Amino acid sequence: MGTTQAKTRILNNVGHGVNDTYFFILPIILPFLLDKFNIPYGTAGLILSCYLLVISIGHYLFGKLSDSTHHGIIIGTGFYLTSIAFIASALVPTFTLFIAGLFVAAVGVSTFHPVVYARIDIGTPKHSGRAMGNFEMWGNATLFVMFFLSGMLLRQIGWKGLLIVFGLPGLIVGYFFLRERFSKAASSLKSSRADHSSSKASIPVAFFAVFLIGIMLRVIGTFGLLSFIPAYLVNALGLHPDRAALLAGLGFAGGLICAPITGRTADKIGPLPVLLVVTGALVPIIFLFGLSTTRWLVPFFIIFFGGALGGCYPPQNMILSRIGSKLGSGEVFGLLMAAVALAQSFSPALFGALADRFGLEAAIRITSLLVLPGFVMLLIFSRSAIVRRALARQGIAR
C-alpha cells in the first residue's frame, strides 16, 4: 500500500508540473505573438481569456465526472489531447488554425487540476496542508525550470519550437496515468471515496459563495499581471524575451519556497489565518511593483509576488476540501477550479485593456486594488461562527 501511494504521489507531482506549463507557455511566447501578428495588448489578453474560459467550463465538467470515472482515464486522455494540440498549433500555417489548436488544448488542460486535487484530498485525510503544500511546491519548481529553459531555448528554436518541446512531456505522463487504470491504485482510490465523502463538513451555500468570490477577486487581480510579466519586462524595461523569461521565472521560485511553508503552517494553526495573511500581503506587493522604476528592485517584487500567490493555494484548498458538504471531492474541486479559471479568463483581457489605456505600470497598480475586496470577502468568511464550527469539527480550525 505504501509503495502504491508513493507512486501515486510522484505521478501527481510530475503531472502537476507538466500541466502547469500549459498555463504559462502562452505568456512566455506572448512577446513574439504581439510582434509577429501585430496585435495590441487587449487582443492578446482576449486570446488568453478565451483559452482560460474553455478551461473553466472543462474544470467543472471533468471534476464532476471524476466522482464516477477513474481518475487516470480522465487525466491521461487530457494530457494526450493537450500535447497533440500544442504540437499541431506550432505546425499550422495560419493564425486562425493556431487559435483553434489552443482551444482544443484547453479542453485537455482542464482535466487535471480538479481531478488531482480530489485524489490528494481522498488520499491524505491527515496532514492535508503539508500534502497540498508539497504538491504546489512541485508545480512551482517545474515552472521555474520551464521559464529557465525557455530563456535558454527561445533564441535557438523560436516560439514554435518551444510549443513542441513543452508539448512532448504530456505524451509520456499521459501514458502513465492511463496505465494506472489497471494498477493497484485504482482499487485503493475507489475504496477510499465513500468514507471520505461522508466526512465533509456542511456550511450554508451563502458562505460557500463568499469564499469562492473572495478567491475569484484575488485571481482577477493577480493572474493578468502574472501573464503579462514577460511582456512588461520586454516592453517596459527593454529586456530581450529570453532574459524576460528567465526573470519572470523568479516568481515561481518564490512560490516554490512559500507553498510548503504555508501548507505546514496551516496544519499547525489552521488554514484561515494563513490564507488571510498571504492574500492581504498581495495588495501592497503588487501596488509597489507598479510604482517601481528601479530595475534592480523588480526581481525582488517578482519573487515576493510569486511567493505570496503560491502560498495562497495550500490553505485555500485545505479549507475547500473540508466544506464540500454532500458534493463529491471531484465536483467540489471542479467547482473551485471552474471559478478560478473563470476569474483567470477575465483577468488577462482586463489587464490588457488597462495597459492599452493607461500603460503597463498603471495597469499593475489598478489591478492590485481588485485583490483588496477579495481579502475583505475572505475576512468575512473567516469571522463567521458557522464556518469556524464547521472547520473545528474537521480538526482544522484554531
C-alpha positions, -999 to 999 in steps of 0.1 A, spaced: 0 0 0 28 24 9 46 18 -24 14 23 -43 7 56 -25 42 68 -31 40 61 -69 6 79 -70 21 109 -51 51 110 -75 28 108 -106 5 135 -92 35 158 -86 51 152 -120 17 156 -137 12 189 -119 44 203 -132 37 193 -168 1 206 -167 11 239 -152 34 246 -181 3 246 -203 -10 276 -185 22 296 -188 36 287 -222 14 314 -237 27 342 -215 62 332 -224 56 334 -262 33 364 -259 60 390 -268 66 371 -300 29 369 -308 25 406 -302 53 413 -327 46 386 -353 8 391 -356 9 429 -348 -18 426 -322 -25 451 -293 -23 441 -256 -61 440 -254 -64 414 -282 -36 393 -267 -54 394 -234 -87 384 -251 -70 353 -266 -57 343 -232 -91 349 -217 -109 327 -242 -83 299 -236 -90 301 -199 -127 303 -203 -127 269 -221 -106 256 -192 -131 269 -167 -160 250 -183 -140 219 -185 -128 221 -149 -163 217 -135 -174 190 -160 -144 168 -156 -143 174 -118 -179 161 -116 -171 132 -139 -142 121 -118 -165 112 -89 -178 83 -111 -149 77 -135 -114 65 -129 -91 95 -125 -63 80 -146 -85 78 -177 -96 114 -174 -62 129 -167 -43 106 -192 -66 114 -220 -64 151 -212 -26 150 -214 -27 133 -249 -52 158 -262 -32 188 -250 2 176 -262 -11 168 -297 -30 201 -299 1 222 -289 24 204 -313 -2 209 -341 -6 246 -332 32 251 -338 29 235 -373 -2 250 -387 2 278 -414 -24 303 -403 -32 324 -372 -68 311 -372 -57 274 -370 -32 283 -343 -60 298 -321 -82 267 -329 -54 244 -317 -51 264 -285 -88 260 -277 -86 222 -283 -55 221 -260 -75 240 -233 -100 211 -231 -72 187 -223 -56 211 -198 -89 214 -179 -89 177 -170 -61 178 -145 -64 201 -115 -99 194 -102 -93 156 -105 -59 155 -90 -69 178 -60 -96 153 -53 -71 125 -55 -49 143 -29 -79 151 -7 -90 115 -6 -56 100 -2 -43 123 26 -70 128 52 -43 137 78 -17 165 73 -36 177 42 -18 211 45 16 195 41 3 174 12 -12 204 -6 20 224 1 43 198 -14 20 194 -44 22 232 -51 59 232 -44 65 207 -73 43 228 -96 63 259 -89 96 241 -92 86 228 -127 75 263 -138 108 278 -125 127 252 -146 103 259 -175 110 296 -175 147 290 -172 148 266 -201 126 289 -222 151 317 -216 179 295 -230 159 279 -259 139 308 -273 168 322 -294 177 288 -307 143 272 -316 118 301 -315 83 302 -301 70 274 -324 99 251 -313 91 259 -277 54 248 -281 66 215 -295 92 210 -267 67 216 -239 40 196 -257 61 164 -257 62 155 -220 24 152 -218 26 122 -241 48 104 -216 29 115 -184 -4 107 -201 7 71 -207 15 66 -170 -19 80 -159 -37 57 -184 -17 27 -173 -27 34 -137 -62 23 -146 -51 -13 -143 -29 -9 -112 -35 -13 -75 -40 24 -72 -74 21 -90 -89 -2 -63 -72 17 -35 -87 50 -46 -121 36 -52 -123 21 -17 -114 55 -2 -141 76 -19 -172 66 1 -156 70 35 -141 104 26 -173 119 11 -192 113 43 -166 132 64 -171 166 49 -185 195 69 -216 213 58 -219 251 56 -247 273 41 -244 280 4 -241 317 10 -209 313 30 -195 289 3 -203 316 -23 -185 343 -2 -154 320 -1 -154 315 -39 -160 352 -46 -131 361 -24 -108 336 -43 -121 349 -77 -114 385 -69 -78 376 -58 -73 357 -91 -87 386 -112 -62 409 -95 -32 387 -99 -34 364 -130 -34 392 -155 -1 405 -140 13 370 -139 5 365 -176 19 399 -187 52 399 -166 73 387 -196 57 414 -219 62 440 -192 99 431 -189 103 433 -226 83 464 -234 87 485 -203 122 475 -192 137 467 -227 148 432 -219 151 405 -247 124 379 -245 148 352 -234 161 373 -204 125 382 -196 115 346 -194 144 339 -170 135 368 -148 97 360 -148 106 325 -135 117 341 -102 80 344 -93 78 306 -93 109 303 -72 91 324 -46 61 300 -48 85 270 -45 97 284 -12 64 296 3 39 269 -7 53 242 16 57 267 44 21 279 43 9 243 40 27 231 71 18 263 90 -19 256 81 -16 222 96 -4 238 129 -25 269 133 -54 263 109 -57 275 72 -79 306 78 -53 329 93 -26 317 69 -49 324 39 -57 358 52 -21 368 57 -8 358 23 -38 373 5 -35 405 24 2 407 16 -5 406 -22 -21 441 -22 9 462 -12 34 439 -31 15 444 -64 9 481 -58 46 488 -50 56 466 -80 36 490 -102 54 520 -87 89 507 -90 110 524 -116 143 510 -103 153 479 -124 172 461 -97 141 461 -74 120 443 -100 133 408 -94 126 411 -56 90 422 -63 86 393 -87 98 369 -60 76 384 -33 46 384 -56 51 347 -66 57 337 -30 25 353 -17 5 340 -46 19 304 -44 14 305 -6 -24 310 -10 -32 276 -26 -24 251 2 -46 268 29 -73 276 3 -75 240 -9 -74 227 26 -104 247 35 -123 238 4 -117 201 9 -135 202 42 -165 223 34 -178 205 4 -210 194 21 -225 165 2 -207 172 -31 -181 147 -42 -145 157 -39 -141 159 -77 -172 180 -81 -163 205 -53 -127 209 -66 -142 212 -101 -164 240 -89 -135 258 -73 -112 254 -103 -140 264 -127 -145 296 -106 -107 302 -106 -104 296 -143 -134 318 -150 -117 346 -130 -85 339 -148 -103 342 -181 -114 378 -173 -80 388 -159 -57 390 -189 -84 408 -210 -89 433 -182 -52 438 -177 -45 441 -215 -73 467 -219 -60 487 -189 -24 485 -203 -36 498 -237 -55 527 -219 -32 537 -191 2 519 -197 16 487 -181 28 503 -148 -6 519 -141 -24 486 -150 -4 468 -124 -13 494 -97 -50 493 -107 -54 455 -106 -37 454 -72 -68 471 -59 -90 442 -70 -73 419 -45 -84 441 -16 -122 433 -18 -112 396 -22 -93 399 11 -124 415 27 -146 387 15 -123 361 30 -122 381 62 -160 380 64 -159 342 57 -133 337 84 -152 356 110 -184 335 106 -191 314 137 -208 288 114 -177 284 93 -154 281 124 -176 255 139 -177 235 107 -139 236 103 -134 228 140 -154 196 135 -129 187 108 -100 195 132 -85 223 110 -98 254 128 -78 270 157 
